[in-house]
């Protein structure tokens, strides 16, 4: 009956989906980049160094991202 | 004529689907897009790793490499996924 309430609700739900989608894209990108850096010929399991590399790579990538944001922000001041 | 309205109980607003219905459709489209993206990525990565010298057919070694590669890639996705979700500050 109240279509403006529906619109607001839809807006909210879409924002949530957008956040989820962005997170998904980040995971996909990260996996792709870190796979290239860390994985040699695929075996029947990861070596401990491959596992460590993948985990480190993901964290360092996120830190790099944050660092770059700060850098750009300080350039604008 | 309006079959949507006849199969849904919220008769009041017959031309607008509910927010939930819209979101469900959005989620379906997104899931499809992700599945396709994942497939393409895994295919390209594993071809690169496992088929270094394409010959007249896929050897047994190449096939098993590809299978292992798919498994490992899914495992890698889990590792990076955990890193991302652990880095999100906890929400109220």
Backbone of each chain as nested JSON, in Angstrom:
{
  "chains": [
    {"id": "A", "residues": [
      {"number": 1, "name": "UNK", "atoms": {"N": [0.824, -1.208, 0.0], "CA": [0.0, 0.0, 0.0], "C": [0.862, 1.265, 0.0]}},
      {"number": 2, "name": "UNK", "atoms": {"N": [1.958, 1.229, 0.783], "CA": [2.807, 2.412, 0.859], "C": [4.035, 2.167, -0.011]}},
      {"number": 3, "name": "UNK", "atoms": {"N": [4.021, 2.722, -1.21], "CA": [5.111, 2.409, -2.134], "C": [6.374, 3.199, -1.799]}},
      {"number": 4, "name": "UNK", "atoms": {"N": [6.242, 4.295, -1.051], "CA": [7.457, 5.024, -0.689], "C": [8.204, 4.258, 0.406]}},
      {"number": 5, "name": "UNK", "atoms": {"N": [7.448, 3.524, 1.243], "CA": [8.092, 2.675, 2.254], "C": [8.795, 1.508, 1.573]}},
      {"number": 6, "name": "UNK", "atoms": {"N": [8.145, 0.965, 0.531], "CA": [8.76, -0.111, -0.243], "C": [10.051, 0.361, -0.877]}},
      {"number": 7, "name": "UNK", "atoms": {"N": [10.026, 1.57, -1.441], "CA": [11.215, 2.105, -2.095], "C": [12.368, 2.237, -1.111]}},
      {"number": 8, "name": "UNK", "atoms": {"N": [12.071, 2.748, 0.07], "CA": [13.119, 2.895, 1.087], "C": [13.677, 1.542, 1.484]}},
      {"number": 9, "name": "UNK", "atoms": {"N": [12.776, 0.57, 1.652], "CA": [13.196, -0.788, 2.008], "C": [14.076, -1.375, 0.906]}},
      {"number": 10, "name": "UNK", "atoms": {"N": [13.645, -1.191, -0.33], "CA": [14.405, -1.712, -1.473], "C": [15.785, -1.083, -1.515]}},
      {"number": 11, "name": "UNK", "atoms": {"N": [15.811, 0.23, -1.288], "CA": [17.082, 0.96, -1.271], "C": [18.033, 0.325, -0.262]}},
      {"number": 12, "name": "UNK", "atoms": {"N": [17.508, 0.074, 0.936], "CA": [18.329, -0.499, 2.001], "C": [18.848, -1.88, 1.604]}},
      {"number": 13, "name": "UNK", "atoms": {"N": [17.946, -2.706, 1.078], "CA": [18.351, -4.06, 0.685], "C": [19.372, -4.025, -0.445]}},
      {"number": 14, "name": "UNK", "atoms": {"N": [19.191, -3.098, -1.376], "CA": [20.137, -2.988, -2.487], "C": [21.519, -2.563, -1.996]}},
      {"number": 15, "name": "UNK", "atoms": {"N": [21.54, -1.657, -1.017], "CA": [22.83, -1.247, -0.452], "C": [23.551, -2.439, 0.153]}},
      {"number": 16, "name": "UNK", "atoms": {"N": [22.794, -3.29, 0.865], "CA": [23.397, -4.492, 1.455], "C": [23.949, -5.413, 0.389]}},
      {"number": 17, "name": "UNK", "atoms": {"N": [23.179, -5.596, -0.678], "CA": [23.632, -6.468, -1.768], "C": [24.869, -5.89, -2.417]}},
      {"number": 18, "name": "UNK", "atoms": {"N": [24.896, -4.569, -2.547], "CA": [26.048, -3.909, -3.146], "C": [27.296, -4.152, -2.304]}},
      {"number": 19, "name": "UNK", "atoms": {"N": [27.167, -4.012, -0.992], "CA": [28.308, -4.29, -0.106], "C": [28.783, -5.714, -0.251]}},
      {"number": 20, "name": "UNK", "atoms": {"N": [27.816, -6.639, -0.271], "CA": [28.16, -8.054, -0.408], "C": [28.872, -8.297, -1.724]}},
      {"number": 21, "name": "UNK", "atoms": {"N": [28.383, -7.669, -2.787], "CA": [28.965, -7.863, -4.115], "C": [30.394, -7.328, -4.15]}},
      {"number": 22, "name": "UNK", "atoms": {"N": [30.605, -6.171, -3.518], "CA": [31.954, -5.604, -3.511], "C": [32.921, -6.5, -2.755]}},
      {"number": 23, "name": "UNK", "atoms": {"N": [32.456, -7.054, -1.671], "CA": [33.282, -7.977, -0.884], "C": [33.625, -9.205, -1.707]}},
      {"number": 24, "name": "UNK", "atoms": {"N": [32.667, -9.725, -2.416], "CA": [32.881, -10.874, -3.278], "C": [33.911, -10.585, -4.353]}},
      {"number": 25, "name": "UNK", "atoms": {"N": [33.786, -9.424, -4.961], "CA": [34.735, -9.03, -5.996], "C": [36.133, -8.932, -5.425]}},
      {"number": 26, "name": "UNK", "atoms": {"N": [36.258, -8.391, -4.226], "CA": [37.555, -8.278, -3.57], "C": [38.171, -9.654, -3.351]}},
      {"number": 27, "name": "UNK", "atoms": {"N": [37.387, -10.58, -2.846], "CA": [37.871, -11.943, -2.618], "C": [38.335, -12.57, -3.932]}},
      {"number": 28, "name": "UNK", "atoms": {"N": [37.558, -12.396, -4.995], "CA": [37.925, -12.976, -6.288], "C": [39.242, -12.406, -6.785]}},
      {"number": 29, "name": "UNK", "atoms": {"N": [39.351, -11.08, -6.688], "CA": [40.562, -10.41, -7.16], "C": [41.778, -10.874, -6.368]}},
      {"number": 30, "name": "UNK", "atoms": {"N": [41.614, -10.888, -5.052], "CA": [42.684, -11.305, -4.143], "C": [43.143, -12.718, -4.443]}},
      {"number": 31, "name": "UNK", "atoms": {"N": [42.203, -13.617, -4.619], "CA": [42.539, -15.017, -4.899], "C": [43.335, -15.105, -6.198]}},
      {"number": 32, "name": "UNK", "atoms": {"N": [42.901, -14.377, -7.193], "CA": [43.571, -14.414, -8.486], "C": [45.011, -13.918, -8.379]}},
      {"number": 33, "name": "UNK", "atoms": {"N": [45.191, -12.757, -7.753], "CA": [46.524, -12.168, -7.622], "C": [47.438, -13.057, -6.783]}},
      {"number": 34, "name": "UNK", "atoms": {"N": [46.933, -13.535, -5.659], "CA": [47.772, -14.306, -4.739], "C": [48.043, -15.715, -5.275]}},
      {"number": 35, "name": "UNK", "atoms": {"N": [47.124, -16.263, -6.02], "CA": [47.385, -17.551, -6.687], "C": [48.591, -17.419, -7.597]}},
      {"number": 36, "name": "UNK", "atoms": {"N": [48.629, -16.36, -8.403], "CA": [49.746, -16.16, -9.319], "C": [51.062, -16.008, -8.573]}},
      {"number": 37, "name": "UNK", "atoms": {"N": [51.011, -15.326, -7.42], "CA": [52.249, -15.084, -6.666], "C": [52.727, -16.298, -5.889]}},
      {"number": 38, "name": "UNK", "atoms": {"N": [51.799, -17.104, -5.43], "CA": [52.142, -18.081, -4.389], "C": [52.12, -19.552, -4.806]}},
      {"number": 39, "name": "UNK", "atoms": {"N": [51.401, -19.847, -5.852], "CA": [51.187, -21.258, -6.157], "C": [52.02, -21.68, -7.353]}},
      {"number": 40, "name": "UNK", "atoms": {"N": [52.769, -22.776, -7.173], "CA": [53.542, -23.336, -8.276], "C": [52.671, -24.312, -9.037]}},
      {"number": 41, "name": "UNK", "atoms": {"N": [53.197, -25.503, -9.277], "CA": [52.393, -26.53, -9.942], "C": [51.419, -27.107, -8.913]}},
      {"number": 42, "name": "UNK", "atoms": {"N": [50.135, -27.149, -9.212], "CA": [49.156, -27.609, -8.212], "C": [49.391, -29.06, -7.805]}},
      {"number": 43, "name": "UNK", "atoms": {"N": [49.527, -29.303, -6.483], "CA": [49.682, -30.656, -5.988], "C": [48.394, -31.124, -5.357]}},
      {"number": 44, "name": "UNK", "atoms": {"N": [48.455, -32.265, -4.645], "CA": [47.225, -32.764, -4.03], "C": [46.904, -32.04, -2.728]}},
      {"number": 45, "name": "UNK", "atoms": {"N": [47.858, -31.255, -2.241], "CA": [47.55, -30.271, -1.209], "C": [48.58, -29.155, -1.279]}},
      {"number": 46, "name": "UNK", "atoms": {"N": [48.282, -28.041, -0.613], "CA": [49.23, -26.943, -0.575], "C": [50.359, -27.286, 0.366]}},
      {"number": 47, "name": "UNK", "atoms": {"N": [51.575, -26.824, 0.023], "CA": [52.665, -26.923, 0.976], "C": [52.42, -25.872, 2.054]}},
      {"number": 48, "name": "UNK", "atoms": {"N": [53.117, -26.003, 3.187], "CA": [52.895, -25.017, 4.25], "C": [53.364, -23.634, 3.802]}},
      {"number": 49, "name": "UNK", "atoms": {"N": [54.386, -23.588, 2.932], "CA": [54.836, -22.265, 2.483], "C": [53.823, -21.638, 1.528]}},
      {"number": 50, "name": "UNK", "atoms": {"N": [53.147, -22.469, 0.719], "CA": [52.113, -21.929, -0.16], "C": [50.951, -21.378, 0.644]}},
      {"number": 51, "name": "UNK", "atoms": {"N": [50.534, -22.121, 1.666], "CA": [49.434, -21.669, 2.514], "C": [49.785, -20.358, 3.197]}},
      {"number": 52, "name": "UNK", "atoms": {"N": [51.009, -20.304, 3.763], "CA": [51.442, -19.088, 4.44], "C": [51.497, -17.931, 3.46]}},
      {"number": 53, "name": "UNK", "atoms": {"N": [52.027, -18.198, 2.272], "CA": [52.135, -17.154, 1.252], "C": [50.763, -16.608, 0.897]}},
      {"number": 54, "name": "UNK", "atoms": {"N": [49.798, -17.5, 0.682], "CA": [48.449, -17.061, 0.306], "C": [47.844, -16.175, 1.383]}},
      {"number": 55, "name": "UNK", "atoms": {"N": [47.966, -16.61, 2.618], "CA": [47.401, -15.856, 3.727], "C": [48.09, -14.504, 3.875]}},
      {"number": 56, "name": "UNK", "atoms": {"N": [49.426, -14.521, 3.827], "CA": [50.186, -13.267, 3.922], "C": [49.853, -12.334, 2.781]}},
      {"number": 57, "name": "UNK", "atoms": {"N": [49.808, -12.897, 1.586], "CA": [49.524, -12.112, 0.388], "C": [48.205, -11.365, 0.545]}},
      {"number": 58, "name": "UNK", "atoms": {"N": [47.187, -12.067, 0.992], "CA": [45.877, -11.438, 1.142], "C": [45.944, -10.267, 2.12]}},
      {"number": 59, "name": "UNK", "atoms": {"N": [46.582, -10.503, 3.255], "CA": [46.662, -9.435, 4.259], "C": [47.486, -8.256, 3.768]}},
      {"number": 60, "name": "UNK", "atoms": {"N": [48.611, -8.543, 3.109], "CA": [49.474, -7.459, 2.604], "C": [48.767, -6.662, 1.515]}},
      {"number": 61, "name": "UNK", "atoms": {"N": [47.989, -7.352, 0.709], "CA": [47.235, -6.678, -0.349], "C": [46.257, -5.698, 0.255]}},
      {"number": 62, "name": "UNK", "atoms": {"N": [45.55, -6.114, 1.286], "CA": [44.587, -5.238, 1.942], "C": [45.292, -4.045, 2.577]}},
      {"number": 63, "name": "UNK", "atoms": {"N": [46.435, -4.3, 3.204], "CA": [47.201, -3.206, 3.796], "C": [47.678, -2.231, 2.727]}},
      {"number": 64, "name": "UNK", "atoms": {"N": [48.101, -2.781, 1.587], "CA": [48.555, -1.952, 0.473], "C": [47.428, -1.04, 0.019]}},
      {"number": 65, "name": "UNK", "atoms": {"N": [46.254, -1.615, -0.071], "CA": [45.072, -0.866, -0.461], "C": [44.825, 0.306, 0.486]}},
      {"number": 66, "name": "UNK", "atoms": {"N": [44.856, 0.038, 1.771], "CA": [44.621, 1.074, 2.78], "C": [45.691, 2.158, 2.703]}},
      {"number": 67, "name": "UNK", "atoms": {"N": [46.931, 1.73, 2.501], "CA": [48.055, 2.662, 2.397], "C": [47.856, 3.622, 1.229]}},
      {"number": 68, "name": "UNK", "atoms": {"N": [47.417, 3.076, 0.111], "CA": [47.225, 3.887, -1.08], "C": [46.096, 4.888, -0.89]}},
      {"number": 69, "name": "UNK", "atoms": {"N": [45.038, 4.45, -0.218], "CA": [43.941, 5.375, 0.091], "C": [44.465, 6.545, 0.913]}},
      {"number": 70, "name": "UNK", "atoms": {"N": [45.26, 6.225, 1.954], "CA": [45.804, 7.292, 2.813], "C": [46.687, 8.229, 2.005]}},
      {"number": 71, "name": "UNK", "atoms": {"N": [47.483, 7.676, 1.127], "CA": [48.395, 8.46, 0.288], "C": [47.603, 9.438, -0.586]}},
      {"number": 72, "name": "UNK", "atoms": {"N": [46.598, 8.926, -1.264], "CA": [45.783, 9.783, -2.129], "C": [45.093, 10.868, -1.31]}},
      {"number": 73, "name": "UNK", "atoms": {"N": [44.618, 10.478, -0.13], "CA": [43.933, 11.427, 0.733], "C": [44.88, 12.554, 1.124]}},
      {"number": 74, "name": "UNK", "atoms": {"N": [46.109, 12.199, 1.484], "CA": [47.051, 13.244, 1.919], "C": [47.483, 14.11, 0.734]}},
      {"number": 75, "name": "UNK", "atoms": {"N": [47.442, 13.57, -0.472], "CA": [47.797, 14.377, -1.652], "C": [46.794, 15.486, -1.88]}},
      {"number": 76, "name": "UNK", "atoms": {"N": [45.545, 15.221, -1.463], "CA": [44.506, 16.203, -1.732], "C": [44.478, 17.319, -0.708]}},
      {"number": 77, "name": "UNK", "atoms": {"N": [45.355, 17.241, 0.294], "CA": [45.318, 18.264, 1.348], "C": [46.418, 19.332, 1.193]}}
    ]},
    {"id": "B", "residues": [
      {"number": 1, "name": "UNK", "atoms": {"N": [-5.25, -11.106, -16.776], "CA": [-4.09, -10.666, -17.546], "C": [-2.854, -10.538, -16.664]}},
      {"number": 2, "name": "UNK", "atoms": {"N": [-3.043, -9.965, -15.508], "CA": [-1.884, -9.713, -14.631], "C": [-1.656, -10.94, -13.765]}},
      {"number": 3, "name": "UNK", "atoms": {"N": [-0.857, -11.869, -14.27], "CA": [-0.667, -13.136, -13.544], "C": [0.162, -12.929, -12.278]}},
      {"number": 4, "name": "UNK", "atoms": {"N": [0.96, -11.877, -12.27], "CA": [1.761, -11.646, -11.047], "C": [0.831, -11.414, -9.862]}},
      {"number": 5, "name": "UNK", "atoms": {"N": [-0.143, -10.506, -10.083], "CA": [-1.055, -10.151, -8.99], "C": [-1.882, -11.362, -8.579]}},
      {"number": 6, "name": "UNK", "atoms": {"N": [-2.234, -12.194, -9.524], "CA": [-3.122, -13.313, -9.182], "C": [-2.389, -14.39, -8.394]}},
      {"number": 7, "name": "UNK", "atoms": {"N": [-1.084, -14.44, -8.467], "CA": [-0.369, -15.481, -7.719], "C": [0.274, -14.932, -6.442]}},
      {"number": 8, "name": "UNK", "atoms": {"N": [0.099, -13.642, -6.198], "CA": [0.694, -13.08, -4.983], "C": [-0.387, -12.433, -4.148]}},
      {"number": 9, "name": "UNK", "atoms": {"N": [-0.32, -12.626, -2.851], "CA": [-1.426, -12.23, -1.986], "C": [-1.469, -10.72, -1.755]}},
      {"number": 10, "name": "UNK", "atoms": {"N": [-0.334, -10.016, -1.909], "CA": [-0.359, -8.582, -1.638], "C": [-1.002, -7.864, -2.798]}},
      {"number": 11, "name": "UNK", "atoms": {"N": [-2.32, -7.934, -2.868], "CA": [-3.022, -7.426, -4.035], "C": [-2.962, -5.923, -4.193]}},
      {"number": 12, "name": "UNK", "atoms": {"N": [-2.595, -5.187, -3.129], "CA": [-2.723, -3.737, -3.15], "C": [-1.936, -3.103, -4.295]}},
      {"number": 13, "name": "UNK", "atoms": {"N": [-0.629, -3.453, -4.413], "CA": [0.218, -2.785, -5.383], "C": [0.522, -3.743, -6.52]}},
      {"number": 14, "name": "UNK", "atoms": {"N": [-0.379, -3.825, -7.502], "CA": [-0.261, -4.918, -8.465], "C": [0.877, -4.74, -9.454]}},
      {"number": 15, "name": "UNK", "atoms": {"N": [1.357, -3.512, -9.691], "CA": [2.365, -3.371, -10.73], "C": [3.782, -3.423, -10.144]}},
      {"number": 16, "name": "UNK", "atoms": {"N": [3.947, -3.278, -8.803], "CA": [5.285, -3.248, -8.21], "C": [5.581, -4.566, -7.507]}},
      {"number": 17, "name": "UNK", "atoms": {"N": [6.66, -5.237, -7.905], "CA": [7.066, -6.405, -7.108], "C": [7.571, -5.942, -5.745]}},
      {"number": 18, "name": "UNK", "atoms": {"N": [7.503, -6.813, -4.75], "CA": [7.944, -6.446, -3.402], "C": [9.47, -6.27, -3.398]}},
      {"number": 19, "name": "UNK", "atoms": {"N": [9.97, -5.49, -2.437], "CA": [11.433, -5.36, -2.327], "C": [12.125, -6.718, -2.214]}},
      {"number": 20, "name": "UNK", "atoms": {"N": [11.499, -7.625, -1.479], "CA": [12.11, -8.948, -1.306], "C": [12.226, -9.671, -2.639]}},
      {"number": 21, "name": "UNK", "atoms": {"N": [11.189, -9.549, -3.459], "CA": [11.204, -10.232, -4.76], "C": [12.272, -9.641, -5.667]}},
      {"number": 22, "name": "UNK", "atoms": {"N": [12.417, -8.324, -5.618], "CA": [13.439, -7.663, -6.436], "C": [14.818, -8.124, -5.994]}},
      {"number": 23, "name": "UNK", "atoms": {"N": [15.035, -8.123, -4.693], "CA": [16.334, -8.527, -4.159], "C": [16.658, -9.966, -4.518]}},
      {"number": 24, "name": "UNK", "atoms": {"N": [15.619, -10.825, -4.422], "CA": [15.841, -12.228, -4.787], "C": [16.323, -12.355, -6.224]}},
      {"number": 25, "name": "UNK", "atoms": {"N": [15.728, -11.559, -7.102], "CA": [16.132, -11.608, -8.497], "C": [17.554, -11.077, -8.67]}},
      {"number": 26, "name": "UNK", "atoms": {"N": [17.869, -9.985, -7.966], "CA": [19.218, -9.424, -8.003], "C": [20.231, -10.472, -7.542]}},
      {"number": 27, "name": "UNK", "atoms": {"N": [19.892, -11.152, -6.444], "CA": [20.817, -12.163, -5.911], "C": [21.019, -13.305, -6.878]}},
      {"number": 28, "name": "UNK", "atoms": {"N": [19.948, -13.689, -7.56], "CA": [20.068, -14.77, -8.548], "C": [20.996, -14.353, -9.673]}},
      {"number": 29, "name": "UNK", "atoms": {"N": [20.809, -13.129, -10.182], "CA": [21.668, -12.648, -11.265], "C": [23.117, -12.595, -10.817]}},
      {"number": 30, "name": "UNK", "atoms": {"N": [23.352, -12.076, -9.619], "CA": [24.71, -11.986, -9.09], "C": [25.342, -13.367, -8.953]}},
      {"number": 31, "name": "UNK", "atoms": {"N": [24.583, -14.32, -8.417], "CA": [25.107, -15.672, -8.232], "C": [25.523, -16.269, -9.576]}},
      {"number": 32, "name": "UNK", "atoms": {"N": [24.686, -16.039, -10.581], "CA": [25.006, -16.521, -11.922], "C": [26.282, -15.888, -12.447]}},
      {"number": 33, "name": "UNK", "atoms": {"N": [26.398, -14.577, -12.267], "CA": [27.569, -13.853, -12.755], "C": [28.83, -14.353, -12.059]}},
      {"number": 34, "name": "UNK", "atoms": {"N": [28.742, -14.582, -10.745], "CA": [29.909, -15.073, -10.01], "C": [30.325, -16.463, -10.46]}},
      {"number": 35, "name": "UNK", "atoms": {"N": [29.333, -17.328, -10.676], "CA": [29.631, -18.692, -11.116], "C": [30.373, -18.644, -12.446]}},
      {"number": 36, "name": "UNK", "atoms": {"N": [29.915, -17.78, -13.329], "CA": [30.557, -17.666, -14.631], "C": [31.967, -17.113, -14.503]}},
      {"number": 37, "name": "UNK", "atoms": {"N": [32.123, -16.085, -13.657], "CA": [33.442, -15.501, -13.45], "C": [34.41, -16.523, -12.848]}},
      {"number": 38, "name": "UNK", "atoms": {"N": [33.94, -17.261, -11.86], "CA": [34.779, -18.278, -11.222], "C": [35.21, -19.331, -12.238]}},
      {"number": 39, "name": "UNK", "atoms": {"N": [34.25, -19.787, -13.022], "CA": [34.573, -20.79, -14.038], "C": [35.667, -20.279, -14.979]}},
      {"number": 40, "name": "UNK", "atoms": {"N": [35.477, -19.072, -15.503], "CA": [36.446, -18.507, -16.439], "C": [37.826, -18.368, -15.814]}},
      {"number": 41, "name": "UNK", "atoms": {"N": [37.854, -17.884, -14.571], "CA": [39.129, -17.698, -13.882], "C": [39.839, -19.028, -13.675]}},
      {"number": 42, "name": "UNK", "atoms": {"N": [39.128, -20.005, -13.125], "CA": [39.749, -21.301, -12.852], "C": [40.242, -21.942, -14.151]}},
      {"number": 43, "name": "UNK", "atoms": {"N": [39.424, -21.836, -15.179], "CA": [39.834, -22.407, -16.456], "C": [41.132, -21.781, -16.946]}},
      {"number": 44, "name": "UNK", "atoms": {"N": [41.218, -20.461, -16.932], "CA": [42.419, -19.786, -17.411], "C": [43.635, -20.097, -16.542]}},
      {"number": 45, "name": "UNK", "atoms": {"N": [43.461, -20.038, -15.222], "CA": [44.582, -20.311, -14.305], "C": [45.106, -21.739, -14.501]}},
      {"number": 46, "name": "UNK", "atoms": {"N": [44.194, -22.677, -14.557], "CA": [44.615, -24.075, -14.597], "C": [45.152, -24.464, -15.963]}},
      {"number": 47, "name": "UNK", "atoms": {"N": [44.654, -23.859, -16.993], "CA": [45.24, -24.101, -18.312], "C": [46.681, -23.603, -18.312]}},
      {"number": 48, "name": "UNK", "atoms": {"N": [46.873, -22.414, -17.736], "CA": [48.203, -21.829, -17.686], "C": [49.179, -22.694, -16.9]}},
      {"number": 49, "name": "UNK", "atoms": {"N": [48.721, -23.221, -15.75], "CA": [49.605, -24.011, -14.888], "C": [49.865, -25.41, -15.447]}},
      {"number": 50, "name": "UNK", "atoms": {"N": [48.876, -25.992, -16.053], "CA": [48.938, -27.435, -16.334], "C": [49.199, -27.812, -17.784]}},
      {"number": 51, "name": "UNK", "atoms": {"N": [48.828, -26.945, -18.701], "CA": [49.009, -27.283, -20.111], "C": [50.079, -26.373, -20.668]}},
      {"number": 52, "name": "UNK", "atoms": {"N": [51.334, -26.713, -20.365], "CA": [52.42, -25.807, -20.733], "C": [52.825, -25.966, -22.194]}},
      {"number": 53, "name": "UNK", "atoms": {"N": [52.676, -27.206, -22.707], "CA": [52.999, -27.409, -24.121], "C": [51.848, -28.165, -24.779]}},
      {"number": 54, "name": "UNK", "atoms": {"N": [50.852, -27.416, -25.27], "CA": [49.674, -28.091, -25.833], "C": [50.052, -29.059, -26.944]}},
      {"number": 55, "name": "UNK", "atoms": {"N": [49.58, -30.288, -26.801], "CA": [49.852, -31.276, -27.833], "C": [48.538, -31.737, -28.45]}},
      {"number": 56, "name": "UNK", "atoms": {"N": [48.562, -32.879, -29.102], "CA": [47.362, -33.281, -29.847], "C": [46.243, -33.823, -28.984]}},
      {"number": 57, "name": "UNK", "atoms": {"N": [46.51, -34.019, -27.682], "CA": [45.436, -34.373, -26.743], "C": [45.894, -34.081, -25.327]}},
      {"number": 58, "name": "UNK", "atoms": {"N": [44.95, -34.02, -24.41], "CA": [45.297, -33.808, -23.001], "C": [45.851, -35.099, -22.416]}},
      {"number": 59, "name": "UNK", "atoms": {"N": [47.084, -35.055, -21.905], "CA": [47.665, -36.253, -21.326], "C": [47.032, -36.539, -19.966]}},
      {"number": 60, "name": "UNK", "atoms": {"N": [47.278, -37.753, -19.423], "CA": [46.799, -38.117, -18.098], "C": [47.352, -37.176, -17.053]}},
      {"number": 61, "name": "UNK", "atoms": {"N": [48.645, -36.831, -17.18], "CA": [49.263, -35.876, -16.257], "C": [48.567, -34.528, -16.289]}},
      {"number": 62, "name": "UNK", "atoms": {"N": [48.304, -34.051, -17.505], "CA": [47.646, -32.764, -17.643], "C": [46.254, -32.801, -17.023]}},
      {"number": 63, "name": "UNK", "atoms": {"N": [45.52, -33.882, -17.263], "CA": [44.164, -33.997, -16.7], "C": [44.184, -34.018, -15.183]}},
      {"number": 64, "name": "UNK", "atoms": {"N": [45.097, -34.818, -14.595], "CA": [45.124, -34.852, -13.115], "C": [45.584, -33.528, -12.554]}},
      {"number": 65, "name": "UNK", "atoms": {"N": [46.516, -32.879, -13.267], "CA": [46.958, -31.546, -12.823], "C": [45.78, -30.598, -12.78]}},
      {"number": 66, "name": "UNK", "atoms": {"N": [44.962, -30.626, -13.833], "CA": [43.808, -29.737, -13.9], "C": [42.836, -30.005, -12.75]}},
      {"number": 67, "name": "UNK", "atoms": {"N": [42.576, -31.287, -12.479], "CA": [41.687, -31.617, -11.356], "C": [42.236, -31.084, -10.042]}},
      {"number": 68, "name": "UNK", "atoms": {"N": [43.52, -31.337, -9.802], "CA": [44.137, -30.845, -8.558], "C": [44.065, -29.33, -8.494]}},
      {"number": 69, "name": "UNK", "atoms": {"N": [44.313, -28.72, -9.65], "CA": [44.318, -27.263, -9.732], "C": [42.968, -26.69, -9.304]}},
      {"number": 70, "name": "UNK", "atoms": {"N": [41.893, -27.286, -9.802], "CA": [40.556, -26.804, -9.436], "C": [40.374, -26.88, -7.92]}},
      {"number": 71, "name": "UNK", "atoms": {"N": [40.731, -28.041, -7.34], "CA": [40.608, -28.201, -5.884], "C": [41.435, -27.156, -5.14]}},
      {"number": 72, "name": "UNK", "atoms": {"N": [42.674, -26.975, -5.583], "CA": [43.557, -26.019, -4.904], "C": [43.032, -24.593, -5.028]}},
      {"number": 73, "name": "UNK", "atoms": {"N": [42.489, -24.272, -6.204], "CA": [41.979, -22.911, -6.386], "C": [40.819, -22.626, -5.437]}},
      {"number": 74, "name": "UNK", "atoms": {"N": [39.962, -23.615, -5.256], "CA": [38.837, -23.435, -4.317], "C": [39.383, -23.279, -2.898]}},
      {"number": 75, "name": "UNK", "atoms": {"N": [40.438, -24.04, -2.59], "CA": [41.055, -23.922, -1.272], "C": [41.665, -22.532, -1.101]}},
      {"number": 76, "name": "UNK", "atoms": {"N": [42.335, -22.038, -2.136], "CA": [42.924, -20.701, -2.094], "C": [41.845, -19.646, -1.883]}},
      {"number": 77, "name": "UNK", "atoms": {"N": [40.71, -19.824, -2.528], "CA": [39.593, -18.896, -2.345], "C": [39.178, -18.848, -0.872]}},
      {"number": 78, "name": "UNK", "atoms": {"N": [39.148, -20.004, -0.217], "CA": [38.815, -20.043, 1.196], "C": [39.819, -19.278, 2.043]}},
      {"number": 79, "name": "UNK", "atoms": {"N": [41.104, -19.443, 1.727], "CA": [42.153, -18.768, 2.495], "C": [42.035, -17.254, 2.354]}},
      {"number": 80, "name": "UNK", "atoms": {"N": [41.888, -16.757, 1.124], "CA": [41.799, -15.305, 0.943], "C": [40.483, -14.77, 1.493]}},
      {"number": 81, "name": "UNK", "atoms": {"N": [39.424, -15.561, 1.374], "CA": [38.137, -15.164, 1.913], "C": [38.221, -14.955, 3.417]}},
      {"number": 82, "name": "UNK", "atoms": {"N": [38.87, -15.881, 4.109], "CA": [39.027, -15.74, 5.559], "C": [39.837, -14.496, 5.893]}},
      {"number": 83, "name": "UNK", "atoms": {"N": [40.887, -14.229, 5.115], "CA": [41.71, -13.04, 5.386], "C": [40.87, -11.777, 5.247]}},
      {"number": 84, "name": "UNK", "atoms": {"N": [40.024, -11.71, 4.236], "CA": [39.18, -10.533, 4.031], "C": [38.198, -10.39, 5.182]}},
      {"number": 85, "name": "UNK", "atoms": {"N": [37.515, -11.464, 5.556], "CA": [36.49, -11.354, 6.581], "C": [37.078, -11.123, 7.963]}},
      {"number": 86, "name": "UNK", "atoms": {"N": [38.302, -11.576, 8.186], "CA": [38.945, -11.297, 9.461], "C": [39.408, -9.857, 9.56]}},
      {"number": 87, "name": "UNK", "atoms": {"N": [39.538, -9.18, 8.407], "CA": [40.038, -7.815, 8.441], "C": [38.916, -6.796, 8.592]}},
      {"number": 88, "name": "UNK", "atoms": {"N": [37.663, -7.26, 8.513], "CA": [36.536, -6.331, 8.674], "C": [36.338, -6.068, 10.166]}},
      {"number": 89, "name": "UNK", "atoms": {"N": [36.317, -4.79, 10.557], "CA": [36.084, -4.507, 11.979], "C": [34.708, -4.993, 12.388]}},
      {"number": 90, "name": "UNK", "atoms": {"N": [34.594, -5.462, 13.581], "CA": [33.334, -6.049, 14.03], "C": [32.252, -4.994, 14.115]}},
      {"number": 91, "name": "UNK", "atoms": {"N": [31.096, -5.351, 13.59], "CA": [30.007, -4.379, 13.605], "C": [29.147, -4.547, 14.839]}},
      {"number": 92, "name": "UNK", "atoms": {"N": [28.52, -3.437, 15.238], "CA": [27.626, -3.453, 16.381], "C": [26.666, -4.614, 16.17]}}
    ]}
  ]
}
